[in-house]
Amino acid sequence: MSTLSNKRIIVGISGGIAAYKSAEIVRRLQDAGADVRVVMTPSAEQFIRPLTLQALSSHPVHADLLDPEAEAGMGHIELARWADLILIAPATADFIASMVHGRGNSLLNAIILATPAIVAVAPAMNQGMWAHPATLENMALLEQRGVRIFGPDSGVQACGDIGPGRMQQPQEIVDQVASCFAGQSLSGKKLVLTAGPTREAIDPVRYISNHSSGKMGYALAQAAVEAGAQVTLISGPVNLIAPERCNIVSVISAADMLEATMQACSDADILIAAAAVADYRPVTVAAQKIKKHDDAINLELEKNPDIVSAAASEYSNLFVVGFAAETQDIESYARDKLQRKNLDAIVANDVSRSDVGFNSDDNEAAWITATSSKVFGKRSKTQLARDIISAIADQIDD
């Protein structure tokens, strides 16, 4: 299998002389198995013609932020969602500064602002511009935000200067793009993932549920697809766009989720139980809407099935990762659950914090096994998902 098989890459080209190398990057990415789209800034078109890149990529080149035909379908948002990785090559000093300040004045800038994908830059500029404190500060800020930095190289530049600032050679850049996907670390693996809340009916109108948005589970599904896994996502009711390239199974109740999970795990290698399953359900469900009275209503509840324990017990060869959403004594409770439910690993996080956890775009969590623990500090759920998938791949390889 090619190193970038099935990966979706946007090559963004900003206005620098190194843009002539971008055509070779597009070709080599395709040779490695990637599906490539090209987005240019207006100034980039002064260095290389869109027709050249269209011929190489076999797709129209995107350049205009206010293209009426594209924007009728929210073109820049669709591109932002489509990509697994966005590579800006060359990334000029000016474009890097615009990224730092979150500008959306070009199609490429708007895509970067809207994307959940990995973003990488291949800097290309004069050695004096590269050495300027403003550029160095900008690069440090991008790196802090998780942007991958490829290069630059040092050598003779187009202006005649000698020093760091040259864009790396196309094959070097393509190799680093491939490394962003952990070498298809879960290639060939069948992975089942539960996400979102469950709803336990009280009557035809009301139900018991929780605050889970499903964001963490959906981010994990996307990260697992990026790592080459064949993913089945078993999802409770959420308001999220389903990740592409995975099998979606929609469920409502814990009983539904149990049935779907046990069926999907019969030939799976990995189970990630990220769903927030309701602990209890009503013993009886009213056939008609319960009318409101002045008196209190008493509901008799019974425990829901423990999905992750059932799967871990039934399928001994399954690598099982649980989640522990706690509000105190995080690691202590997580370790108890790890042992009690016969899990291989558990991800524990503090859901009492308003800046991480339920409904937030960020999270902070601990990866815990029987012999070790590692804390992933606050970061986007997209990045945390990639870190968790990487930890799973490492554990399986050990």
Helices and strands as residue ranges (DSSP letters): E 8-13, G 17-21, H 22-31, E 35-40, G 42-46, H 50-57, H 68-71, H 75-82, E 85-91, H 93-100, H 107-114, E 118-123, H 127-131, H 133-144, E 148-149, E 153-156, E 162-166, H 170-179, E 190-195, E 200-201, E 207-208, H 215-226, E 230-235, E 247-250, H 254-264, G 265-267, E 270-273, E 280-282, E 301-303, H 307-314, E 319-326, H 330-340, E 345-350, E 362-368, E 373-380, H 381-397
